[in-house]
Amino acid sequence: MIGARFSALLLLALPAAAWSTTQAELEPGPETSADSAPRADVRVSGRAGREKLDITARRMQIDALVQRIARECNREVVGLELLSRNPVVTAKLEDEELRDAMRYIGGSVGLRITVTTSQIKVEEDLAPYPNRTDLYARAATGYFRALVDHPDSTLAPGATWNRARIEQSMPGRELEAARAFDELTQRYPESDLVPDALLEAGRMFGEANAWEEATARFDTLAGYPTYHDFSATARRLLADAHTRVADAARNPLVREENARRALSVLDALDDVEPTQDPEERRLRYLVRSRAHSLANQPVEALRALDLAASYSDRRVADPEIAELRALAFERADRPAEAVRAWLYYGSLVEGDERVDAFRRAASAANEGREHLAAIAIAKTAANQGFGDDLAPHGDDAWTALDLDATRLDLFGDADRSERAERLFQKGLVDEAIEAAATRREIYLLAAGLLEAAGDLERAIEALEGRL
């Protein structure tokens, strides 16, 4: 159902004239001459680069309006002289990001307005060969124009939903998407899209790590008076959001309170809506395990993980299970097991998740006074390219051992050459080059090996750097 609504994007992003079915009932009444006079109230707030715009404009020509806004935010206007027309704008925006506001204002009259730190650039709509971002931006402004002109149309909730979905599809705009979904729930509370919007708003707030906001949306959805398909999902996500709030809490009482709330929600969910679906049971046990860990109940947390593993195709190699097992050992004050569990989890994931796993493993090693293990973890991290993230933990370990922290390094020169030689002998030339301290070292190593093999001609090429 949701996909079908979103596929209607191009239809609903048409200019306002396309909404002809509701034009008569939405036509404004007679205006006085004072009402129809051009005017604009503009206020720009916030620090440079993060300004917010409040604007109420009526029948303002675009050049005058843009110049007025530019004066308020100390920017130069570029491109007005190249426009083929000077359309009239009517708009009302409150506490909107300046860049987004200018995009909406321009799009409402078929123009593209971009904001930099020093300029406001105005140009005709889409550039040649528009990309996905350009098209989505154009669709979003089309929705904005339609909603400004016809806020009470029967199509308005769907347009608001699709505008939020566009924000959701663009990387780095999780908060904007969440607020757009909120707008639907606030402006059209009777729409059958409200449960969908609450669910997506909660998810987007969660992705932005605004877990208290996410908790509020999932709580509203769980208690929504009208039947919807997300009852069980909403309660599980509510419990998960409580555990995320608990994990971020510095106050141990707040942490334990939110963890116990999560357990209460899960208990109620299992009583009211039990399930035999393997994936849903796995997810519930994962949330339950995190809650038990944060409530200082590590034995129950590990038991829940064993049950979750029984519903997982990957068993203990499931990254989510591996992470929560490490967390349970950490909360149980068993640093040796926590170190091994964090390193195992790190072996299953990539990117920032791996860096965080190694960081927590090194931290657990130092807390357990296993300082040599912390040094080894820091060296391994350096070998894998993220040594700077682990350097503080390695330095702490050297300090605890009353040794010089500067000794913490990837490899010494002898270590690098020895490792490169082993890789070269195995035929792993690229890896050998990467392991060597300099390209010169690998050429010298290759020359020596070729000379020993009796291939003097290629040994000379290696010495000359031509191999």
N, C-alpha and C positions, 0 to 999 in steps of 0.2 A: 504494500500500500504506500509506504514511504517512498520507495523508488519511483513509483508511478507519479507521485506528486512532484518529485524533483525533476523527472523527465519533462514536466510541463514548463520548465524554465524559460525556453524560448518563447512560448506562447504568452506567458505572464509578463515577460520582460519587454513586450511591445510598448510603444508609446501610449500615452494615456488615452488617445483617441480610440484605441482598440477595445477599450472597456465600454463600448457604446451601449451595452445592455443596461447599464446603470446610470448613464449620463443624465437622463431626465430627472430621476429622483434625487441626484446629488448636485444638480445645478444650483449655485448659490443664489440667494435672493437679491433684490435690488440694493444698490449701494449708493451712498451719498457721495458727493464730490470729494469730501474730506477723506472718506474711506478709500477712494480710488487713487488718491494722490500718492506718488512714489515716496517711500520712506524706508529707512533701515535703522534698526538698533543693533549695534555690534559691540561685543565685549570679548576680548582675548585675555585669558588668564593662564597661569602656569609658567614654568621656566622654559628658557629657549630650547627648542627641539622637542618639547613635550607639551606644547600649548593646547589648551582647550578653547573651543569657540562656542559662544552663545549668540545666536542671531535670529532676529525677526525681521524679514525683508518682505516688502509688498510692492510689486510692480516696479522693481529696480532694474535698470539696464545693467547687463553683466559687466560692462567696463567700469561703470561708476561703483558697483558693488565690490568688485575685486580690488579696485584701487582703495576703497574705504577699508577693507579688511587688511590690505597690505600696509596701510599706514598704522593700523593698530598693532601689527606684529613686526613692524620694522623690516619689511622685505620689499624688494624691487619687483615690479610687474613686468613680465616679458611676454610678448606674443600678441597683445591686443591688436596691434596695427596690422597683423596678418590675417585677422579673422574676416570672413566674407559676410558676416552679419553681426548684429548687436542685440541679441534676444533679451526679453524681459524675464526677470526671475521673481518668483514668490517662494519663500522658504522660511521654515521655522525649525531651528536645531538648538538643543540644550546640552551643554557639557559634552560636546562631541570632539574627538581628536581633530586637530586642525587639518591634518592631511586627509582624513576621512571626510570631514565636512566639505572641504573644497572639491573632493572627488564627487560627492553627492550633488553639490550645487551645480558643478559643471555638467555632470551627466544628465541632470534634469532638463537641460536645454541643448543636449547633444554636443557638448564640448568636453574636452579632457583638461583638467586642471591638476597640476602636480606642484608639490611644495618641497623646497629644499631649505637649507639653513639660511640662504640669502635671497631666494627668489620665489615668486609665484608665477609659474609658467602656464599660459593659456594657449590651447591649440584645438584645431578641429578634432572631431571624435577619434576614431580608430586610425592608428598608423597603418601603412602598408604591411601586409603579412603579420597580422596580430597573432600573439601567442595565447596560450591558455589563460594566463593571468589577465591579459588585456580583455579577453572575451568575458571572463567572469566579472571583472571590474565593470565592464559595460552593462552586463546583465544586472549587477547589483544596483547601479545607478538608475537603470530602467525601472526596477522594482521600487526604488526610493521615489522616483517621480510619480509613479502610479499611486503609491500609498499617500503621498502628499496631496495629490489631486482628489483621491477617492478613498479616504480612510475608512468609510463605513460600507464599502462595497462588500458583497458576499464573497468576492474573490480575495479580499484583503488578507484574511488569515493565511491562505495558501501562499500569497505573495510574500508575506512576512516570514513564513516557514522557509521558502526557497531562498530568500535573502540570507537567512541564518545558515542554511546549508552551504551557500557559497562561501561565507566566512569560514565555516567548518572545514571546507576543502582546501583552504589556503594555509600553508605552513606558517606557524608562529602567530596565528590569530585565534588561539583558543579562547582567550577572554572575550574578544569581540564577538565570537560565535556564541558563547554562553550568554552574553548580554542580549544578543539578537533573539535567541530563543526565549529569554526572559520577557522581552518586549511582546512576544506573541501571547504569553500567559497573562500579562498585565493588561494588554489592550483588547484582547479577545477571549476573556475567561470562559465564554460559553462554547467556544470552538471545540470540535472533536479532536483537534490537533494538540490540545493542551497537554494530555499525558505524554505524547511523543516529545513535545517541547521540554517538559520537565525532565524527562529521561536524558535527552541530549544536552540540556543545560548542565545537569549534574555531571555528566561525563566530561564535558568541556572544562568545567571548573576543576574537576579532578586532574585532567591532563595539564592544567595550569598550576597544579599544586595548591589550589585554593580549596582545601578539603572541608573547611567549615561551611563555605558556600555550597559545595557539593552535597554535604550532609543535609542542609536545609532543603534542597531540591528533592533529594531522594525521600526524605521524611514526608514532604508534601505529597509526593507521588504515591508513597506507600499508604497514606491515609486518604487518597482521593475518593470522593463519594461515589463517582460514577464508575461502572465496571470498565476495565481496560485489560490489555493482554500482558501488562508488565508488572503485575502484582508481586510475583515471586522474585523476579529479577530486581525490582525496586528494593525489596527488603534485603536481599543479599548485598546489593550495592550500598545500601544504607549501613549495613554492618561493616562492610569493607571500609567505607568512608570514616566510620568511627575509629577503626583501627589505625587509619592514616593520621587522623587527628591525634590519637594517642601516641603514635610513633614520633610525631613532631613536638609533642609537649615536653617542656623542660621540667615542669612541676610533676613529681611522681604521683601525686594524688589525682591530678587531672588525667595523667596517663592511665592510671588504673581505673578511674571512673569511666572513661571512654571505652576501654577494653571490655569492661563488664557490661556496658551498654550494648556493645557489639554481640557479646555472648547471649544477652537477653533477646536481642532481635533474632539471632539464629535459632534459639530455642523455640521462639514463637513461630518462626517460619517453618521449622521441621514439624511442629504440632499441627499447624493450620494447612500447610501445603507441602506434605511429604512428596518426595520424588524418587523414581527409580532410574531416571536418566543418568547414565554414568558421568557425563561431563558436568552436569549440574551438581551431582553429589561431590565430584572432585573439587569444584569451585567452592562449595560450602565448607568442605573440610579444610581447604587452604585458608579461608578467612577465619575459621574457628581456630586453627593452629596459630595464626598471627595474634589473634585476640588472647589466647591462653598465654603465649609468650609475653605479651605486654602486660598481662595481669599477674606476672610472676608465677605462672603455673607451667613450668617447662615439661614436666612429665606428661601432662595432658596435651601439650602442644606436640610433642613427639608422637604420641599415640594417634592424634588427629592426622599427622603427616603419613603415618603408616597406612591409615585408612584411605587417605587421598591417593597414595601411590598405588593402591589396589585398583583404583579406577582410572589410572593413567596408562596410556600405551607405552610410555617411556619409563615407567616405574620410578626408581630413585634417580634416574638420569633426567627427569623432568626438571628444568631450571627453576621453576617456581617452588617445587618441593625442596630442591637443594638449597635455595636461598633461605627458606623458612626453617630448614633444619639447622643451618648455621645460626640463624637468629635465636632459635630455641637454646642451642648450646651457649650462646653468648649471654642470654638472659639467665641461664642456669649457673652462671659463673664457672663454666668448665672451659677455660681458655684453650687448652690443648686440642680438644675436640672442635672448638669453634674455629681455630686456625685451619685445621684440615678441611672442615666443612666449607669455609669461605673460599679456600683455594680450589676445592672441587667445583663449587659454584662458578668461580672465575673461569675454570676451564670449559664451562658449558656456554658462556656468553661472550659477547664482543663489546667493543667500544667503552662508553662510560660505565656500563654495568660491570665490565671486567675491572676497570680501574677502581671502582668503589669496592668490589670484592677483595682485591689485593690490599686496599687501604685498610679495610676492616680486619683482614687477616693479620696484617702487620701490627695494627693497634691491639688486637687480642693477644698477639705474641708478647708485646711489651708489657701488657697488663698482667700476663702470666709469668713475667720475668724470664721469658724465653727469648733473650735479646739476640742470640745468634740466629735464631729462626727469623726474627724481624729483619736482620741484616741480609739474610739469604733472600727473603721475599723482596726487599728493596732492590737487591741486585738483579733478581729475575725480572722485576718490573722495568728496571733500566734497560735490560737486554731486549725487552719487548717494546721499548719506545715510550714508556710513560714514567721514567725514573723521577722526574721532577715532582710528580704527584705523591710519590712515596718517600722522597728525600727527608721530610721532617721526621717520619717514623724511623728511618734508618739512622738519622742523626741522634735521635733520642736513645736508640739502642747503643750506639758507640759511646755516648755520654754516660749511660748507665754502667757500661763496662770500663769507664775511665780511660777511654782510648780516643784518638784523634778522629773526629768525624770526617775529615777530609779524605780519609782512606776509603770511604765509601765511593766506589766508582764502578763503571760497567765491567771493565777488565783492565789489567795492566797491559803494557806493550807486549810482554812475553806471553801473557794469557791470550791476547788477540791473535798473535802470530801462530801460536800452537793450535788454537781453535780453527783458524783459517786453513792451516795445513791439513788438519783432519778432514775438513769439509772438501777441500780441493782433491784429496786422495780418493774421496768417495764419489767424485764427479760432480759435486754440487758447486759449480763454479760461481754462479751468481751469489749464493749464500756465502761463499768464501770471500768474495769481494766485499760484501756487506760487513762481514765480521772483521776484516782487516782494518787496522787503524787508518791507513792511507792507501791510495791506489798504488803508490810506489812499493809498499810492502808486498802487495800481492804479486806485482811483477817480479820482485826479487825472489819471492817464494817460488813462483812458477819457473824462473830461470834455474834455480837450484835443483828443483825436481826434474826438469828436462835435461839438465846436464848429467844428473845421476843416471838418467835413463838412456844416455848416449845420444840424445837428439840435440847436438850442439847448435845446429842452424836455428832451430826454434828457440833455444836458450838465449842466443844473441838477440833475436827479435824481442824476446821478453825484456831483456836488459835495456833495449832501446825504446821500450814502450809501444811496440808495434804489434804485439801478439793479439 
